[in-house]
Amino acid sequence: MNGLLHRKKAILKRLLSGLALGAILSIALPAAELVTFTDITPAQAAALIREKEADPLFRIIDVRTAAEFAESRLKGALNIDVKAPDFKDQIVTLDKRGTYLAYCKGGGRSARAMNLMKEWGFKQAYNLAGGLMKWQEEKLPLEGARVRVAAPVRRAPGPDTSTYAWLNEKKSTTIPFRLFRNHVHIDVQVNGGKKLELILDTGMPAPGVLLLGGAAVRELNLAYAGEALIGGAGGGTTPARIATGVSLKIGDLELKGQTAIVQADDPAEAAPADVNLEASGVIGFALFGRFVVAVDYDRLLITLSEPGDFSYQGKGSSLPLEFVSNFPFVDCAARLADGKAVSLKMLVDLGAAHALSLNSGAQPEIQAPVKTIDFWSKGVKRELHGHTGRIESLTIGKHVLSGVLAGFHDATPMPLEKDGNLGNDALRRFNLIFDYSRRTLIVEPNRSFAEPFEAAMSGIQAERTRANELIVSHVLPASPASEAGLRENDRIV
């Protein structure tokens, strides 16, 4: 599993704030005695927060817009806009056994959200009467200096001319891309400055960009509005900063008022945070959520166009997309190494370098084959481990890929991914058209379709450091690398 994949998804789901909630008012009525599905006062809400703060099933839901949420919020709140078309889709992914506190500006929208949660089978929810206005009147603490980003508010927002502009009359733009280690790299000019190489990624479900630090990013002189701790797969956090009002120019398209999440790094070091990617960051939903995105691997070109102007006339297969918090999913089928057939719901992940990753145990049939080799991947603070093996076939629409290499790992760290994810080593065998507005992925087999799936068999995994040294991080037992005498922490010169 690609290390960036773990990092970026956790960033989008688990940006943590660091401000203390402060002193909470004591009240006569214990929170545990509150009647469920009722309005409660700010003092009662504060007591509820204090009583439940260690409960993993307690969540604070901010049902306002993303813009309101960015200005100020309750500590630890999750932003799910009650007026968003996918409000129910996001809410019902939460544990219905939990305890929830909903709030908005004045209490009206959150009352509606609370009542909907009751209708949808939740067991315990409350509405903050008077909303944040009443909360502030009682001088209770808010967050405003630090930003927490949860699942993006809308799955596929309609065009908004205040946030982007075409620099030509065609209202479309075609740009070249570089395919590096199965990642799609595009040039993006940030704030009118130098161009950065960013990875185009459907697995980046938030508007804006994630930047990995380094000298090129520091030279942008971004205006930072706050800080955050970003969490990753396997646990642990690393600091990041939030910049707002960022402009992005991609070909003849300019995106305005974007947010950049910037991973903190050491100013004394020139390299970006992940030198093995040779990229300065990631961009995804900022493009996929608003435009039709066509990826032509044969010509190494990407075309962005308005959904209303797009009409497909080709012979490719149209696959329906489903969305969970702006992550796109597609139905596939696989025949495993033992011949068993299994239907799969797969995250479409353009930013994953592998072909296929399957969550062992997500279905009883999904198990690693007898013959595998080990692989390792990085989270923010710890490594994850799995096995790579070959399956008989993978069917995408009406197209069958044979002898596909699949990674198998424990499903526990990746619950969002359902059965697994479909990575770029499989996707690059098609020319692709992503049309989120119609919830459609169009696939056209290209000249790489019949290429065999291969994996490095040396048994060595090495990582390039910021000092540009290549260091051995893992050696597979009984592999050519092991027989040659290579050991972990060896430096390759």
C-alpha positions, 0 to 999 in steps of 0.5 A: 500500500502506498505510504502517501495513500495512508497519509492523505486519507488520514489527513482528510479524515482526522485533522485534529485540533490542539486547543483545549476546550477550557473550563466547562460550566458545572450544572445541576442536571448531570448530562447522563440524565438528559432526555434524548432528542431534545434541545439543551442549553449551552451549559448542559451541552458543555457538561455533556461534552465534559462527560463524554469527551473520552467516549469514542462513540460521542461526536459533535456534529456541526451542520453549517456550511464549510465556510461557516465551519472554517471561521469558528467551531466547537472543539472536535466538531465534525462538519456535515452540512445539513443542506448538502445533498449527501447529508444522509449518506454521510450521517448514516455512516456514523454509529447509531449507538453513539451519542451526538450533539448537533449545532448550527448558528442559531439552532434551527438547522441543527434541530432539523438534523437531530430530528432526521437522526431520530428518524434514521434510527439513531439512539441518542442525539441533542440539539444545542438550543440557540446555537453558537450565538447562545454559546458565545453569549455564555462566553464558552470557548470556540476554536477559530485559530486552528482548523479541523477538516472532516469529510468534505461537505458536497460530493459533486458541487455545481459550477460556482463562477466565484471560485474558478475562471476559464482563461480561454473561450473554450471553457476547457483545457488540455495539459500534459502529465508525467507518469512517474512510478504509477502516479499522475503528475501535473504542473500547478502554478500556486499563487502566481508563483512557480509551478509545482508538480502535484499528484492527481488523485481521486483518493483526495476527497477534499477541495484544495491541495495537500502540500508536502513541504520543502523549499519550493513550498516555503518559497510560496509565502502562503498566508497561514490561517491556522495549524493542525495535527494530521493523523495517519494509518497505524496511529501517530500525528505530524504537524501541518499548517492551513493556508486559505485564499490560495489560487491554483492555475492549471493550463487555462483554468484558474481556481480561486479561494482554495485551501492548502494543507501544508505538512510542516518540515524543517526549513534547513532541509531542501527536499519535500516531505516525501522525496520518493514521490518527486512531487510537492503535493496532491490535488483531487476533489478540487478538480474531480468534484467540479469538472469532467476529467479525462485522463489519456494515458496513450498521449499523456494528456489530461483534459478538464471541461465543464460537465454541461458541455460534455457529451461522450461519443466513444465506445468505452464502458460507462460504470456507475460511481457511488460516493462516500464522503467524496470517495468514489467507489465502483463495482468490480468482480475478481476470480481469486487464486483458488478460483473463487469468484467474488463481487467487490466494491472498490475505492477508485484510487488514482493516487495508489501506485499498485494495481489492486489492494484487497482487505483480507476478511472484508468478505470471507472469500477475500484471503491471500493466496498460498504463494505471496511475497511480503510488502511494507508501507509507511503510515505517519508514525508506524509501518503497515505490513501485507502480502502480494499475490497473483489472482486469476482475473479482475473484471472492470465493466466488460473488460477482464484483466488477467494475472493481476497482482493484488496486495492483501492486508488486514481490513482493520486500518482501512474501514473506509475502503470496503473491499479494497481499492483499485489503484493506478497500475490497473487504471492506467490500462484504460483511458479514463473519463471521470464525470462526477456530475453524472456519477460515471466513470468511462473506461476505454482499454488502451495500448497498455491493456494487455501488459503483464502485471509485474512486481520487483522480485529483488527482495529489497525495499529502499527509501531515498532520504532528504540527503539524497541517500538511498537506504535499505529499509527492508530485506525479504528473507531468502530473496536475491537481496538477502542472498547477496548479503544486503541488510537493513540500514545499508547505504546504497552508493 
